[in-house]
Amino acid sequence: MSQVPSAAWRPYYQGLLEQVTEQYQAIPDGAPVRLAKATSNLFRPRAQSTTAGLDVKAFDGVLAVDPITCTAEVLGMTTYEHLVDATLAYGLMPMCVPQLRTITLGGAVTGLGIESASFRFGTPHESVLEMDILTGDGHILTVTGAEGDPHRDLFYGFPNSYGSLGYALRLKIELEPVKKYVRLRHVPFATATAMAAAISQIVDSGSQGQYSFQGQQVDFCDGTVFSPTEQYLTLGLMTDELPDGQRPSDYTGMDIYYRSVQSKTEDVLTIKDYLWRWDTDWFWCSRAFGAQRTFIRRLWPKAKLRSDVYWKLVALDRKWDLSGKLAKAQHKPAREPVVQDIEVPVDQLAAFLDFFHSQVQIEPIWVCPLKQRDPRARWPLYEFDPAQTYVNVGFWSTVAVPDGATPEDGVINRLIEAKVTELDGRKSLYSTAFYARDDFYAIYGGAEYQVLKSTYDPTARLLGLYEKVVERR
Ligand SMILES: Cc1cc2nc3c(=O)[nH]c(=O)nc-3n(C[C@H](O)[C@H](O)[C@H](O)COP(=O)(O)OP(=O)(O)OC[C@H]3O[C@@H](n4cnc5c(N)ncnc54)[C@H](O)[C@@H]3O)c2cc1C
């Protein structure tokens, strides 16, 4: 993270803008423009780029935090780990903190994000007040979404554009005051229908002034599904006080958070450990690397139990096709990566999970309720019905490919895509997608996207959304 002088950030920031402008101008006319970033949380494999990208390392830093207005000025490539460190120092947090430490603010706004406060505050872009965007045609525009802003369309069209219209260089965001600890209740449900009913109850209770469940306030809500008959909602309540003698749990070492969901009914974490509870074991995906076996975990350095370390292992596996070769040597079927987050209306959650348990069979599964924060807003590239409660369903694993198919055919991923569309849901675009072009743009705001693209990137210096997401260019 760059060290940012917070009191006098404007001249410092101006210097960064000059540097990035020089870099943009040094790229030959007509040549593609792309980002060179140190980390990524895009799962789909991408073609190797032959051109140098814009070096945006210096855009990782928090310019200023204002505890009076509860806002922060943040550089676009700031990781949430750095952002949370800077805001917690003031007793504040971003309104939606995605679970993986190296997701950046700009990445989460352009690629959407979700977390356990999303039933109160929606997704990260819904607490952005202002952005500076380097557009495909090389201009740096300040966009606010206010009536009268000539670039209002870019403000609303930026979420889910995945860097295909421009890059966010600075974002002014709203923050929420926090308390020291989060007290957790893991509430079991024997059916998905019962869990969905509880989610609706919690989200709807907000209209009476306070989100609550069974008489207790709810600040955070997500869930873990282990089987059709075993699922839990984890309800979090912020507090400054712990009863005498109670110490917060620690899941950054030998103990594993997701297992505690099944074994404890109540728990307490510091606010910081709560925000990163899923990063330590990349939800549960660290088990694929042996990191949950006691003897390996003892040897694994605690500081290396992090999602970005597992990412590096995934990259090595991809480079050398280690799992593919192992499966072949053991005469086992090849496996298709099924790594996706989707959203369905809450009353379709049980139908989706029934389908998933019978046809896909990956467990555990993560669920997280979500409601659009401002019912009047319209985000055309990823449009929700503002009156509707949605549930995000996340699953990250592999399945054996059916006879005669290859992993690249995406048989299971296509099945999931079709089911999500049938249930009036949406699929996040950070991973593989298989839609035909017309179907894709019918879902993701095609007509408005084409207008935005021709306005802000008229000579197509940036890859288009379909080319990036589906064609993986
Ligand atoms: C296994 C897995 C689990 C995930 N789980 C969650 C989750 O639980 N919650 C959640 O919120 N998200 C989750 N994500 C999705 C993640 O939030 C998105 O992929 C997000 O876009 C990643 O941001 P990044 O900063 O790592 O961006 P990158 O991966 O570096 O880039 C993503 C895309 O955004 C573009 N981009 C990056 N920075 C900018 C910028 N400043 N301006 C414009 N465009 C930019 C890039 O060009 C690229 O197309 C998950 C992803 C994976 C792979």
The ligand as an SDF file (V2000), in Angstrom:
LIG
                    3D

 53 58  0  0  0  0  0  0  0  0999 V2000
  -13.8260  -17.8590   -5.5510 C   0  0  0  0  0  0  0  0  0  0  0  0
  -14.3890  -16.4670   -5.5550 C   0  0  0  0  0  0  0  0  0  0  0  0
  -15.2410  -16.0770   -4.5530 C   0  0  0  0  0  0  0  0  0  0  0  0
  -15.7490  -14.8000   -4.5400 C   0  0  0  0  0  0  0  0  0  0  0  0
  -16.5200  -14.4600   -3.5120 N   0  0  0  0  0  0  0  0  0  0  0  0
  -16.9430  -13.2240   -3.4230 C   0  0  0  0  0  0  0  0  0  0  0  0
  -17.6980  -12.8350   -2.3160 C   0  0  0  0  0  0  0  0  0  0  0  0
  -17.9940  -13.6530   -1.4620 O   0  0  0  0  0  0  0  0  0  0  0  0
  -18.0900  -11.5620   -2.2020 N   0  0  0  0  0  0  0  0  0  0  0  0
  -17.7780  -10.6710   -3.1630 C   0  0  0  0  0  0  0  0  0  0  0  0
  -18.1070   -9.5170   -3.0070 O   0  0  0  0  0  0  0  0  0  0  0  0
  -17.1230  -11.0190   -4.2700 N   0  0  0  0  0  0  0  0  0  0  0  0
  -16.6820  -12.2620   -4.4130 C   0  0  0  0  0  0  0  0  0  0  0  0
  -15.9820  -12.6120   -5.5070 N   0  0  0  0  0  0  0  0  0  0  0  0
  -15.9750  -11.7360   -6.6850 C   0  0  0  0  0  0  0  0  0  0  0  0
  -15.0940  -10.5240   -6.6340 C   0  0  0  0  0  0  0  0  0  0  0  0
  -15.6350   -9.5310   -5.7980 O   0  0  0  0  0  0  0  0  0  0  0  0
  -15.0290   -9.9290   -8.0440 C   0  0  0  0  0  0  0  0  0  0  0  0
  -14.3820  -10.8650   -8.8750 O   0  0  0  0  0  0  0  0  0  0  0  0
  -14.2890   -8.5980   -8.0800 C   0  0  0  0  0  0  0  0  0  0  0  0
  -14.4750   -7.9910   -9.3510 O   0  0  0  0  0  0  0  0  0  0  0  0
  -12.8300   -8.8300   -7.8210 C   0  0  0  0  0  0  0  0  0  0  0  0
  -12.1880   -7.5980   -7.6390 O   0  0  0  0  0  0  0  0  0  0  0  0
  -10.6100   -7.4480   -7.7750 P   0  0  0  0  0  0  0  0  0  0  0  0
  -10.3210   -6.1680   -7.1240 O   0  0  0  0  0  0  0  0  0  0  0  0
   -9.8820   -8.6350   -7.2970 O   0  0  0  0  0  0  0  0  0  0  0  0
  -10.4750   -7.2190   -9.3310 O   0  0  0  0  0  0  0  0  0  0  0  0
   -9.7120   -8.0130  -10.4410 P   0  0  0  0  0  0  0  0  0  0  0  0
   -9.9620   -9.4680  -10.2820 O   0  0  0  0  0  0  0  0  0  0  0  0
   -8.3310   -7.5310  -10.5390 O   0  0  0  0  0  0  0  0  0  0  0  0
  -10.4980   -7.4600  -11.7010 O   0  0  0  0  0  0  0  0  0  0  0  0
  -11.8440   -7.7960  -11.9320 C   0  0  0  0  0  0  0  0  0  0  0  0
  -12.3090   -7.0390  -13.1680 C   0  0  0  0  0  0  0  0  0  0  0  0
  -12.5230   -5.6950  -12.7970 O   0  0  0  0  0  0  0  0  0  0  0  0
  -11.6930   -4.8240  -13.5550 C   0  0  0  0  0  0  0  0  0  0  0  0
  -11.1900   -3.8540  -12.6060 N   0  0  0  0  0  0  0  0  0  0  0  0
  -10.3560   -4.0550  -11.5640 C   0  0  0  0  0  0  0  0  0  0  0  0
  -10.1390   -2.8960  -10.9040 N   0  0  0  0  0  0  0  0  0  0  0  0
  -10.8660   -1.9590  -11.5370 C   0  0  0  0  0  0  0  0  0  0  0  0
  -11.0840   -0.5710  -11.3430 C   0  0  0  0  0  0  0  0  0  0  0  0
  -10.4960    0.1110  -10.3630 N   0  0  0  0  0  0  0  0  0  0  0  0
  -11.9200    0.0650  -12.1880 N   0  0  0  0  0  0  0  0  0  0  0  0
  -12.5430   -0.5850  -13.1930 C   0  0  0  0  0  0  0  0  0  0  0  0
  -12.3490   -1.8880  -13.4400 N   0  0  0  0  0  0  0  0  0  0  0  0
  -11.5440   -2.5660  -12.6250 C   0  0  0  0  0  0  0  0  0  0  0  0
  -10.6320   -5.6740  -14.1840 C   0  0  0  0  0  0  0  0  0  0  0  0
  -10.2550   -5.1460  -15.4350 O   0  0  0  0  0  0  0  0  0  0  0  0
  -11.3230   -7.0120  -14.3220 C   0  0  0  0  0  0  0  0  0  0  0  0
  -12.0790   -7.0920  -15.5040 O   0  0  0  0  0  0  0  0  0  0  0  0
  -15.4550  -13.8830   -5.5720 C   0  0  0  0  0  0  0  0  0  0  0  0
  -14.6010  -14.2640   -6.5940 C   0  0  0  0  0  0  0  0  0  0  0  0
  -14.0680  -15.5480   -6.5810 C   0  0  0  0  0  0  0  0  0  0  0  0
  -13.1530  -15.9660   -7.6770 C   0  0  0  0  0  0  0  0  0  0  0  0
  1  2  1  0
  2  3  1  0
  2 52  2  0
  3  4  2  0
  4  5  1  0
  4 50  1  0
  5  6  2  0
  6  7  1  0
  6 13  1  0
  7  8  2  0
  7  9  1  0
  9 10  1  0
 10 11  2  0
 10 12  1  0
 12 13  2  0
 13 14  1  0
 14 15  1  0
 14 50  1  0
 15 16  1  0
 16 17  1  0
 16 18  1  0
 18 19  1  0
 18 20  1  0
 20 21  1  0
 20 22  1  0
 22 23  1  0
 23 24  1  0
 24 25  2  0
 24 26  1  0
 24 27  1  0
 27 28  1  0
 28 29  2  0
 28 30  1  0
 28 31  1  0
 31 32  1  0
 32 33  1  0
 33 34  1  0
 33 48  1  0
 34 35  1  0
 35 36  1  0
 35 46  1  0
 36 37  1  0
 36 45  1  0
 37 38  2  0
 38 39  1  0
 39 40  1  0
 39 45  2  0
 40 41  1  0
 40 42  2  0
 42 43  1  0
 43 44  2  0
 44 45  1  0
 46 47  1  0
 46 48  1  0
 48 49  1  0
 50 51  2  0
 51 52  1  0
 52 53  1  0
M  END
$$$$
